[in-house]
């Protein structure tokens, strides 16, 4: 009886003896459950929104692509892969693919180098460079609808600002039907796209340039490197991760381009400015061929997915591996 009393006293409150192992195990298990429930409670709203607003619509679009469906009721007229075969027999859609490739090439060859040149220029010690940065970035802040309406008036035939400016400098012959001529519509659209989006890429490059240690360029200058050699051998390699992200965003944006084209030309004249997204809208919301439009969305998603996976595998791999190594190194 005395030993039982002493044992109870040693394990009771007010003693310095640790609790039994079973109590500690139950405490750890209870804390794990609480942490798990807390994590789930924070992630559940985002997960519900992702499933309801992204995953389920994607799966339903894939399902509807195998039906001839007008958008009313549930799809019932199963046609298999006919929508996809008709899609790749459609000269309009094949033209969409060609125009998408053209926009990608022009963006990579002209828009991004122009943005990089402006970023390098505005990274120098210039008077009023903050004002220039704001002016060049301002078009990106405007909505695509406002931009489309604005340039529809700027390039209006005969009465537009562009024709008046060309006439004032004696270049009347260069003006004309900017958006109505099949020969010039894509070039004019690309000009508008460059005005709208180059400021975004310029700011990305500026952020990358400002993260480069100044000591490296100063060391190259002391070694006698010219401005071009410093840019090619020091600045450009250190800016490469930013360039790769910019290229990725530019390509994905060109594939998904819709609102700017729709506001300005609606795909005209005679489909010469249509993109895949505009064609999808035409068939889905103008002709009520939802099954056919769903097939276009599936192809668009497939192109974006294949490009994103290949780009991550072969281009962004070094950046991702470097970030993972850095995080692991910080955790040690």
NULUM-692923 format. One record per residue (C-alpha): x, y, z. Coordinates in steps of 0.1 Angstrom, whole numbers, plus 5000, padded with zeros to 4 digits. Layout:
REM residues N
XYZ
...
***
This chain:
REM residues 332
500050005000
502950235008
504550164975
501350234956
501050564974
504650664966
504150574929
500950784927
502751074944
505751054921
503451064890
500951324903
500851694897
503651914910
506351654904
509251684879
508951334865
508051304828
504651154819
504450794808
505350704772
501650624763
500650984774
503351134752
502350924722
498751024726
499851394728
501851374696
499051194678
496551464689
498851744677
499251574643
495551554639
495151914649
497852024624
496351814597
492851954603
494252304603
496052254570
492952094554
490652374566
492952634550
493352444517
489752324513
488152654500
490852684474
490552314465
486752344461
487152654439
489752484418
487752164413
484452354406
485852644385
488752474367
488852094368
485252014362
484752264333
487852114317
486651764320
483151854308
484752034277
486651714270
483451514273
481451754251
484051744224
482951394214
479251504209
477351714184
475751944209
474152284207
474452374244
470952294255
470251994278
472951724281
475051604252
473451294236
474451284199
477751104202
480051144172
483351014185
486351194170
484451354141
484751704157
488551674158
488851534122
486551814109
488652054129
491851964111
490051964078
488852324084
491052574065
490052844090
491452644119
494552554100
494952924093
494552994130
497452754137
499652934111
498753284125
499453164160
502953044149
503453384131
502553574163
504953364184
507853414159
507253784157
506953824195
510253634201
512053804172
510854164176
508754234207
510954074234
514254214220
512654564218
511554524255
515054414265
516654704247
514354954265
514954784298
518754814293
518355174284
516155264313
518455084337
521055344330
521355674350
518955884330
517156194341
513456124345
513855744339
511055674365
508655874343
509655684312
509155354330
505755454340
504855574305
506055254289
504355034314
501055224313
499655054282
499754714300
497554854327
494854944302
492254674295
492254494261
488854634253
490055004258
493154934238
491054774209
488655074208
491555324210
493455164181
490355114160
490055494160
493855544155
493855324124
490455424111
490755454073
491055814060
490055984093
492355804117
495255954135
497755724117
496755844083
496856204093
500356164107
501555984076
499956254054
501656534074
505156384067
504356314031
503855944034
500155934023
500755614003
501555404034
498155464049
494955294040
492755004052
494954904082
492554644096
490454584065
493254474042
494254104045
497854194036
498254434065
495854324092
498254084111
501154334109
498854604123
497554374150
501054284160
501954654163
499054704187
500054394206
503654524209
502454854222
500154684247
502454414261
506054514257
505954724289
505254414309
508254234296
510354544300
509554564337
510454194341
513854264325
514354574346
513754364377
516254104365
518854374356
518554534390
519154204407
522554164390
525454264414
527054584401
530454454412
530454204384
530054464356
532554694373
535054404374
534554344337
534954714331
538254714350
539454414329
538854624298
535654464285
533654684261
529954764267
528854484243
531254234259
529954324294
526354274281
527053954263
529253784289
527953914322
524554074319
522853834294
523853504312
522753634346
519453764330
518753424314
516253294340
514153614335
514353584297
513153224299
510153314319
509353604296
509553374265
507253134282
504653394290
504853544256
504253214238
501353114260
499853464256
500053434218
498353094218
495453224239
495053564223
491353664220
490053984234
492254224216
491554064183
487854034190
487454404199
489354534169
488554294139
486354004152
488653784131
488153974099
488554044071
487553704058
489153514088
492553674081
493053784117
491353494135
493053314163
492052974178
490253154207
488253374182
487253064161
486152884193
484053184203
482453204168
481452844168
480452824204
478553144211
477553264176
476652934159
475852724190
478052434180
479352374215
480752034208
482852164179
483952464200
484852224228
487152034205
488952364197
489452424234
490752074239
493352134211
494252474225
494752314260
496752034245
499052274227
499652484258
500152174279
502652014256
504552334252
504552404290
505852054298
508452054271
509652404280
509852304317
511651984309
514252124285
514552494292
513452574328
514952254343
518252424354
516352714370
514052474389
516952254400
518852554412
515952674432
515452334448
519152304456
519052654472
516052574493
517652244505
520852424513
519052684534
517252414553
520452254565
***
